[in-house]
Structures are given as C-alpha cells and as structure tokens.
C-alpha cells in the first residue's frame, strides 16, 4: 500500500513554523542542536521512556524526522484534561519518569544545545519547556511531551519550577488565576516526589524561573531574534513578568502548602 506523502502543517506552541506531518512522521527544521537532541531521544527510548517522540533521522530536505505522537495538545483549548488533580499528579509523575530516565544519559562529546534561558544547575539534560503547550494526550492512554529542540543541561528543579507554573497553573491572568493554586502545587510536588530540602529550594525558584523567561524575551526583542521578538511584541514578556510578581508575592503561601 502506498503511504500518503502529503505534508500537513502542524500548529501549536509558539515556534512551530515549518513543522509538518507526513504519514506517521513529523518533519521539523533541523539545527546544530539536532544530533544531540536525537541522541537524547534515542537514549530515552532505549531505557523504556515512551512519553517522547522517537528520532528517525534526517530527510532529503535536511529536516529532522520524528515519530508522530497522536492526540491533542493540552494548551490552550484542552486544559480541562489536566484539571482533575489525579491528572495533574500524572503529569508530575511523567516529569519524574523523564528525569529518572535521563539520569544515565551521556551526551555526545560534540553535543551542541540550543540554550535559550541560562539554567540553574546542570545535573541532567532538562527539557526546558515542560508546559501544557508541549503535552500531547489522546485522553487516558497516551501522554507524551513533544518539542525537545530546546533541551539543554539544567536541573530537575529548574524543569519542575517551569512545569508547575504552566500546569498548576501559577498565573496572574484573571482567566487562569486559581484559588486552589497552593493545593495543586502540593499535589504536583507530592506526585513528583520532592524531598524536604527540594521543596525549600523550589519556592524561591518559582519566581526566578518565570523572570528568566521575561528576561529572555526582553533580550531577544532587543536583538531582533525571531520568533521571540514577535512574542515579546504580542505581550508574552509582560505575562511572564506579571506571573513572576504574582508568584513572588505569595511565596509564603507556597511554602506553607509544601510543608
């Protein structure tokens, strides 16, 4: 049977230009970081972590080829999928499973990473963008994180702080601000398995992680780097700053929730 080779553009996320689906594969623009990212994804697959696409090489147009992950992206229209606390806990466990799986990964000696935001710590290769816009789910069975092209050395807590901001969420926006944010933070921390010392370290990191995104978008705008400059112009930088201020003003509440 002839496989359909029609290209279907894929949207979602904030930097999806040039991403297409062909059959059961996804083709994305490659970069200097692609070999290292493919080595990471191959390692994850080899050790049994299935919540990520598998790399299939480079096509004749120089694009990276990955297995297509079926389902829907959670953000923004399917956030209800992670609304129940048991599903929020499942996200946290998935993040922990990734961090445990990546622990044994040794990057290639010539690895180059697309480091957008300087990370605190470097004990693992972190995803760096674990967020609802990069979680694909088909409902109950398949849950997977996509868009690994900004993976780079970082820390577990740096990834966790970012994920919590998006999945709890910890948001200043009236449409997303939650009265149960502290309780959901506790659910995530418990499901991930943070110990007492990690909980203490996490609380001030939550605000710093959000501010790091604001600063990255601000500096990218000053340099004219795309697509980040456009995101700044669209107000994403202000959103990250407002979230950082919201998070920092409530540090005592987060700390109490994590006791």
C-alpha positions in Angstrom: 0.0 0.0 0.0 1.4 3.4 -1.0 2.0 5.6 2.1 0.5 9.1 1.8 3.3 11.5 1.5 1.2 14.6 1.7 2.5 17.3 4.0 0.1 18.5 6.7 1.3 21.7 8.5 1.1 21.3 12.3 0.4 24.2 14.6 0.6 24.6 18.4 3.3 26.1 20.6 4.9 29.4 19.8 7.6 28.3 17.4 6.1 25.8 15.0 6.9 27.3 11.7 7.9 24.7 9.1 6.6 21.7 11.2 4.6 19.2 9.1 3.2 15.7 9.4 3.8 13.1 6.7 2.1 9.8 7.4 3.2 8.7 10.9 6.1 11.0 11.0 6.8 14.7 11.9 9.3 16.7 9.9 10.9 19.8 11.6 13.6 22.2 10.7 16.9 20.9 12.0 19.7 22.9 13.6 23.2 22.4 15.1 21.5 21.0 18.2 19.6 18.3 16.4 22.2 15.5 16.7 22.4 16.0 20.4 18.6 16.1 20.8 18.3 12.9 18.7 20.9 11.2 20.9 18.8 12.2 24.0 15.6 10.9 22.5 17.2 7.7 21.4 18.5 7.2 25.0 15.1 7.8 26.4 13.5 5.2 24.0 16.3 2.7 24.8 15.7 2.9 28.5 12.0 2.5 28.1 10.6 6.0 28.4 7.9 6.2 25.8 6.4 9.6 26.5 8.5 11.3 23.8 8.8 11.0 20.1 11.5 8.7 18.7 14.0 10.2 16.2 14.1 8.7 12.7 17.0 10.6 11.2 17.1 13.4 8.6 15.1 13.6 5.4 16.2 14.6 1.9 15.3 18.2 2.6 17.5 18.3 5.7 14.6 18.2 8.2 14.7 16.1 11.3 12.2 13.2 11.2 10.4 12.1 14.4 7.6 9.6 15.1 4.2 11.4 15.2 2.6 11.5 18.6 -1.2 11.1 18.3 -3.5 13.1 20.4 -4.2 16.8 21.1 -2.0 19.5 22.6 -3.4 20.4 26.0 -2.9 24.2 25.7 -5.0 26.2 25.3 -8.2 24.5 24.4 -7.8 21.2 26.2 -6.5 22.3 29.5 -9.5 20.6 31.1 -7.6 17.3 30.5 -5.2 18.2 33.3 -7.8 19.9 35.5 -8.5 16.9 37.8 -5.9 16.5 40.5 -5.3 12.9 39.5 -4.3 14.1 36.0 -2.1 16.9 37.4 -0.4 14.2 39.5 0.0 12.1 36.4 1.8 15.0 34.7 4.2 15.3 37.7 4.9 11.6 37.6 5.6 11.8 33.9 8.1 14.6 34.5 9.7 12.4 37.3 9.9 9.4 34.9 11.7 11.5 32.3 14.2 12.9 34.9 14.9 9.4 36.1 15.3 8.1 32.6 17.6 10.9 31.5 19.9 10.4 34.6 22.0 7.8 32.8 22.3 9.8 29.5 25.8 10.8 28.5 25.7 13.5 25.8 27.9 13.1 22.7 31.3 14.7 23.1 30.5 17.2 20.4 27.0 17.9 21.7 25.6 21.4 20.9 22.4 22.5 22.6 20.0 25.3 21.8 20.3 27.1 25.2 17.7 29.8 25.3 17.5 30.5 29.0 20.6 30.0 31.2 19.6 27.3 33.7 20.3 26.9 37.4 22.2 23.7 37.8 23.3 21.2 35.2 23.0 17.7 36.7 20.8 16.5 33.8 19.8 17.4 30.3 16.5 19.0 31.0 13.6 19.5 28.6 13.5 23.2 29.5 9.9 23.7 28.1 7.7 21.2 30.0 4.4 23.0 29.6 0.8 22.4 28.5 1.6 23.5 25.0 4.1 20.7 24.7 2.0 17.9 26.3 0.0 15.8 23.8 -2.6 13.4 25.1 -5.2 11.1 23.5 -7.2 11.1 26.7 -6.5 8.2 29.1 -3.8 6.2 27.4 -1.1 8.2 25.6 0.6 11.1 27.3 3.8 12.5 25.8 6.0 15.6 25.8 7.0 17.0 22.4 9.2 19.8 21.1 12.6 18.7 22.6 14.7 21.0 20.4 15.5 23.4 23.3 16.6 20.5 25.6 19.9 21.5 27.3 21.8 21.0 30.5 19.8 22.1 33.5 18.4 20.8 36.8 15.4 18.7 37.9 14.1 21.6 39.9 14.5 24.1 37.0 12.3 21.9 34.9 9.9 21.3 37.8 9.5 25.0 38.5 8.7 25.7 34.9 6.2 22.8 34.7 4.4 23.9 37.9 3.9 27.5 36.5 2.1 26.0 33.5 0.3 23.0 34.8 -1.0 24.2 38.2 -1.0 27.0 36.8 0.6 29.8 38.8 -0.8 32.6 36.8 -1.6 36.2 37.4 -4.0 36.3 34.4 -7.7 36.6 35.6 -8.7 33.8 33.3 -6.2 31.4 34.8 -5.6 32.6 38.4 -6.8 29.8 40.8 -7.9 29.9 44.3 -6.6 26.3 44.7 -3.2 27.1 43.3 -1.3 26.2 46.6 -3.2 22.9 46.9 -2.4 22.0 43.3 1.2 22.9 43.9 1.3 20.4 46.8 -0.3 17.7 44.6 2.4 18.2 41.9 5.3 18.2 44.5 4.0 15.1 46.2 3.4 13.2 42.9 6.9 14.1 41.6 8.4 13.1 45.0 10.2 16.3 46.1 12.0 15.8 49.4 12.0 18.5 52.1 15.2 20.2 51.0 14.0 20.3 47.4 10.7 21.9 48.5 12.5 24.7 50.3 14.8 25.3 47.3 11.8 25.2 44.9 9.8 28.0 46.4 12.1 31.0 45.6 13.0 29.3 42.3 9.4 29.5 41.0 9.6 33.3 40.7 13.1 33.3 39.3 12.1 30.8 36.6 9.3 33.0 35.4 11.5 36.1 35.5 14.1 34.2 33.5 11.6 33.8 30.7 10.7 37.5 30.8 14.3 38.5 30.6 15.0 36.1 27.7 12.1 37.5 25.7 13.2 41.1 26.5 16.8 40.5 25.4 15.6 38.6 22.3 13.5 41.6 21.3 16.5 43.9 21.7 18.5 41.7 19.4 15.6 41.1 17.0 15.8 37.3 17.4 12.7 35.6 16.0 10.2 34.2 16.8 10.9 35.5 20.3 10.9 39.2 19.4 7.4 38.8 18.0 6.3 37.0 21.2 7.6 40.0 23.2 5.6 42.4 20.9 2.5 40.2 21.5 2.8 40.6 25.2 4.3 37.4 26.3 7.1 39.1 28.2 4.6 41.1 30.2 2.7 38.0 31.0 5.8 36.3 32.4 6.7 39.4 34.4 3.2 39.6 35.9 3.3 35.9 36.7 6.7 36.3 38.4 5.3 39.1 40.5 2.2 37.1 41.4 4.4 34.1 42.4 6.9 36.1 44.4 4.1 37.9 46.4 2.7 34.5 47.5 5.9 32.7 48.4 4.8 32.2 52.0 1.6 30.5 50.7 3.6 28.1 48.5 6.0 27.4 51.4 3.1 26.6 53.8 1.5 24.3 51.2 4.7 22.3 50.8 5.3 21.7 54.5 
